[in-house]
Amino acid sequence: SASLCLVFEMDTTPESYLDLFPLEAIVYLTPDSENVLEDIDPDKVYVLGGLVDESIHKQLTLRRAREQRLQTARLPIREYMVRAPNPRNYHSETLAINQVFDVLSTYYETRSWPAALRAGVSSGKGFVLPDTAEQ
């Protein structure tokens, strides 16, 4: 079977994304957004917000995006996944930046949200795809 390997080039800069891209092109990804990311638009710039401790900073990324007058979106976790029973009753849609990147890159490659979410959302977050909920 053939496998596909994606290579991503990354540039770092001290400049803000607000100075590099037009506001209307920026989509700030935050789990607190009411907008669901349905597809990846190659003409948009997706900002992956990052925090150290999600329990202290609820809504912070959404507030930051609103202050900057940016479009926001969240990954379609609750649209494609179900809450899995777990001993701590823990369910979180907040992912680490590398997990969000895995979801986005897998979706871009496969155009399948279930495949993308399987790749990036660990079972420790308390969400699973419906076909694995009984396992």
C-alpha positions in Angstrom: 0.0 0.0 0.0 1.2 3.5 -0.8 1.6 6.1 1.9 1.5 9.8 1.6 4.0 12.0 3.4 3.3 15.7 3.8 6.1 18.1 4.3 5.3 21.5 5.9 7.6 24.4 5.7 7.6 26.7 8.7 8.8 30.2 9.1 9.2 32.0 12.4 9.0 35.7 12.8 8.8 38.1 15.7 6.0 39.9 13.9 2.3 39.5 14.8 -0.1 37.6 12.5 -2.1 40.8 12.7 0.7 42.7 10.9 1.3 39.9 8.4 -2.2 39.1 7.1 -5.4 41.0 6.4 -7.9 40.7 9.3 -10.6 39.2 7.0 -8.2 36.3 6.1 -7.5 35.3 9.7 -9.6 32.6 11.4 -8.7 32.2 15.1 -9.3 28.6 16.2 -10.6 28.3 19.7 -12.7 25.6 21.4 -15.0 28.3 22.7 -16.2 29.5 19.3 -19.8 29.1 18.4 -18.7 28.7 14.7 -17.9 25.1 13.5 -15.0 24.7 11.1 -16.6 22.8 8.2 -13.8 23.0 5.7 -10.3 24.4 5.3 -10.2 27.4 2.9 -6.7 27.8 1.3 -7.3 31.6 1.1 -7.6 31.8 4.9 -4.9 31.9 7.6 -5.7 29.7 10.6 -4.3 30.8 14.0 -3.8 28.1 16.6 -4.1 29.8 19.9 -2.2 28.2 22.8 -2.5 28.4 26.6 -0.6 26.6 29.3 -3.5 25.8 31.7 -7.0 25.5 30.2 -8.7 25.4 33.7 -7.6 28.9 34.6 -8.1 30.6 31.2 -11.6 29.6 30.0 -12.8 31.8 27.2 -9.5 33.6 27.0 -8.7 32.7 23.4 -12.2 33.7 22.3 -12.0 37.0 24.1 -8.6 37.7 22.5 -9.9 36.9 19.1 -13.0 39.1 19.6 -10.8 42.0 20.9 -8.8 41.7 17.6 -12.1 41.5 15.6 -11.2 38.2 14.1 -13.3 35.4 12.8 -13.3 32.4 15.0 -14.0 28.7 14.6 -13.8 25.5 16.5 -13.0 21.9 15.4 -16.2 19.8 14.8 -15.5 17.5 17.8 -19.1 17.4 19.1 -20.5 17.1 15.6 -18.5 13.9 14.8 -17.6 12.4 18.2 -19.4 11.2 21.3 -18.6 11.5 25.0 -17.0 8.3 26.2 -17.8 7.1 29.7 -14.7 7.4 31.9 -14.0 7.2 35.6 -13.4 10.9 36.1 -16.4 12.0 33.9 -13.8 14.2 32.0 -14.6 15.6 28.6 -12.6 18.4 27.0 -12.6 19.9 23.6 -9.4 21.8 24.4 -6.4 20.2 22.5 -2.7 20.9 22.5 -1.4 22.8 19.5 0.3 19.7 18.0 -3.1 17.8 18.3 -4.9 20.7 16.4 -2.2 20.6 13.8 -2.6 16.8 13.4 -6.3 17.2 13.0 -6.0 20.0 10.4 -3.2 18.3 8.4 -5.1 15.0 8.3 -8.3 16.7 7.3 -6.5 18.6 4.5 -5.0 15.3 3.3 -8.1 13.1 3.6 -11.0 15.5 3.6 -12.5 13.4 6.3 -13.3 14.8 9.7 -13.7 11.4 11.3 -10.2 10.4 10.1 -8.8 13.8 11.2 -10.3 13.7 14.6 -9.2 10.1 15.1 -5.6 11.3 14.3 -5.6 14.2 16.7 -8.1 13.8 19.5 -6.7 11.3 22.1 -9.1 9.1 24.0 -7.9 10.9 27.2 -10.0 13.9 26.2 -13.1 11.8 26.8 -14.4 11.9 23.2 -14.4 9.0 20.7 -15.8 8.4 17.3 -19.3 6.7 17.5 -17.9 3.4 15.9 -15.4 3.0 18.8 -17.7 4.1 21.6 -18.7 0.5 22.5 -15.1 -0.8 22.6 
